[in-house]
Amino acid sequence: MNTKPEKDTEADGHKILIEIDSGVPQAEAISFAKRMGDPIGAKLVGCFVENQALMDLAELPFASEVSFSGIVKPLETERLAREWDAQAGQAKAAFAAAASEIGLEWSFDVKRGRPLFAMLESANQEDVLVMNTGNHLTSLNDIRRALHTATSDVHADVLLTSARRGMGAGDAPLVVLDDMTSQGEFCAHAAEVLATRAGMACLPVRGADTNLADLAEIVRQMGPSLVVANARSKFFEKDGDATAFSMAVGCPVLLLGSERDLQKTE
């Protein structure tokens, strides 16, 4: 196993950024990192976010929390900080174990801020940010705003996931959406290169006039383990189309916000 020791998250090189909100890293994200970490030349970076809004609430007079059993107790900043420290420690240990199992270089960071958006502070062009559309702790509106910021402002790529499952069987294909534009053509080329490096078949879906629901059904019938599309594809003309599509197809969706230079390592 060729796992390298932990390094600073700001080190050179591309990253797969995963926000860890529990002790168990999401299976889809780890499966993607295992399959695509080497092909895209990225290391694995975990990020635990201490919710600043919750700390602000704890600082208010008479703030309290109610347990599932109905017990009411004060919401104290010191206790909240201790709980975060314990949760971050558990998350880091689980993340380290997952990264070591798949043999990828990794690092772990703890940030204070707004969930999901705090992770964007560590993102650079050509990084991959994992956003879980099934995370009940983050609203879909926040995911859509973070997705736009990541792909349009940072020019990073975003992996949309939705459940605790892997990328599927080794022979499941990669499907790429080509909307017949220059960006779609680049996306198709990038997907072919990634599929070749990962040992996957690459199946294109071409055209820009397909209804989004019909497109999702077409893709789902193809049984892919991963879908690749341009973040500004004509397929996703309305706000929320990309997240709705990712939730419908039943597998992770990689949205390209960058024009990744794949020629360097071809």
C-alpha positions, 0 to 999 in steps of 0.5 A: 500500500502506497499511502504517504504521510499527511501534509499541509492542505495548501500543498501543491497539487490537485485535491479531492475535497470532502466535507466530513460531518460524521464519523463515517466518510461517504461511500460514494466519495471514497469510491470516487477517490479510489477510482479517479484519484490517480487518473486526475492526479489528486490527493484526498483532503477531508474538512470538518466544519465547525458551524459558526451559526451554532456558536453564535447561537450558543453565545446568546443569553438563555440559549438551550438545546432539547434532547430527543428524550425532552431534556432541556439544558443550556447551550454552552460555548465551552461544551460545544467546542469540546464536542466539536473537538471530539467529533473532529478527532473521530472524523479524522481517524475514520477519514485516515483509515478510509484514505489508507485503505485506498492508498491515497495521499491525504490530509485533514483540516478543521475550519470554522464557518458555514458548512460547505462554503467553508470548504470552498476556501480551500478549493483551487482550480481543477480541484474536485469538491464533493457535495452530498445532495442527500445531506439533511444538514445542508439545504438544496439551496445552499448546495446550489449556491455553493455549486455555482460558486465552485464551478463559476468563480473558483473553476473547480470541478464538483462531484454531486453525490446522494447516498451512502453507496459506492460507484458500482461494479468495475465494469459499469461504464462512465457516461458523458453528456455532450451538448454539441457545444465546444464545452461539450466537446471538451467535456467528452474528450476529458471524460474519454481520457479519464475513463481510459485511465480508470479502465472504464468504458466511456459512453456518450449521450449527445444532443441538447434538446432532451427533456431533463427527466427523459435525459435522466431516464436514458442515463439511468437505463445505461447503468453508469457508475459515474456521469460526467458533464460540463457544469454550464451545459445546455442540459442544465439551463435552469437553476437547480437542474444539475442537482435535480439530475444528480438525484435522479440518475442514481450515481455520482455526477462529476460537473466540470467547472475547469478545463483540466489540462489532461495533456500533461500526463497523457 
